Amino acid sequence: MVSQEIRSCAIALGSIMHQVRPEQAAVLRLVRQNLAVAADEAEEMEGLFPVPRMAESIPGDEEITEEMAKTA
């Protein structure tokens, strides 16, 4: 679900907190807080409306073959 994707982004940012300067870490904390709020709101909406699964790939986004490139 979308809320889980947002939470995953916040977790990923948390994993790099120790690699940045204190000022940058403060910005990351604010971003993570905003992501947490967005995830909570998304979770609430997911309970009200059916949310389609996120696609692994875009339909019609197949690999471009050499033959296709020649005709483009």
C-alpha positions as semicolon CSV with decimal commas, in nm:
position;residue;x (nm);y (nm);z (nm)
1;M;0,000;0,000;0,000
2;V;0,101;0,361;-0,045
3;S;0,136;0,421;0,329
4;Q;0,387;0,136;0,352
5;E;0,591;0,280;0,066
6;I;0,602;0,618;0,240
7;R;0,709;0,456;0,568
8;S;0,982;0,263;0,382
9;C;1,120;0,592;0,250
10;A;1,131;0,734;0,602
11;I;1,315;0,425;0,726
12;A;1,565;0,452;0,441
13;L;1,639;0,813;0,532
14;G;1,688;0,711;0,894
15;S;1,951;0,461;0,789
16;I;2,178;0,740;0,660
17;M;2,140;0,976;0,958
18;H;2,479;0,878;1,098
19;Q;2,650;0,960;0,766
20;V;2,563;1,330;0,754
21;R;2,648;1,646;0,946
22;P;2,424;1,746;1,239
23;E;2,255;2,022;1,036
24;Q;2,172;1,775;0,760
25;A;2,050;1,522;1,015
26;A;1,810;1,785;1,150
27;V;1,666;1,831;0,801
28;L;1,635;1,454;0,761
29;R;1,447;1,436;1,092
30;L;1,198;1,697;0,969
31;V;1,152;1,513;0,641
32;R;1,098;1,186;0,827
33;Q;0,838;1,352;1,051
34;N;0,657;1,486;0,745
35;L;0,670;1,142;0,584
36;A;0,522;0,987;0,899
37;V;0,231;1,232;0,886
38;A;0,182;1,165;0,514
39;A;0,190;0,789;0,578
40;D;-0,072;0,823;0,851
41;E;-0,295;1,026;0,620
42;A;-0,245;0,778;0,336
43;E;-0,329;0,490;0,569
44;E;-0,650;0,665;0,669
45;M;-0,745;0,717;0,303
46;E;-0,661;0,355;0,225
47;G;-0,921;0,257;0,482
48;L;-1,184;0,474;0,314
49;F;-1,110;0,412;-0,053
50;P;-0,974;0,111;-0,238
51;V;-0,617;0,189;-0,343
52;P;-0,474;-0,010;-0,636
53;R;-0,143;-0,187;-0,586
54;M;0,159;-0,001;-0,715
55;A;0,270;-0,145;-1,048
56;E;0,607;-0,315;-1,072
57;S;0,634;-0,189;-1,429
58;I;0,433;0,034;-1,655
59;P;0,214;-0,154;-1,905
60;G;0,359;-0,115;-2,252
61;D;0,701;-0,032;-2,109
62;E;0,873;-0,325;-2,272
63;E;1,239;-0,340;-2,356
64;I;1,326;-0,156;-2,677
65;T;1,471;-0,397;-2,927
66;E;1,717;-0,305;-3,199
67;E;1,444;-0,352;-3,460
68;M;1,212;-0,115;-3,275
69;A;1,488;0,146;-3,255
70;K;1,537;0,135;-3,633
71;T;1,172;0,214;-3,698
72;A;1,153;0,496;-3,443
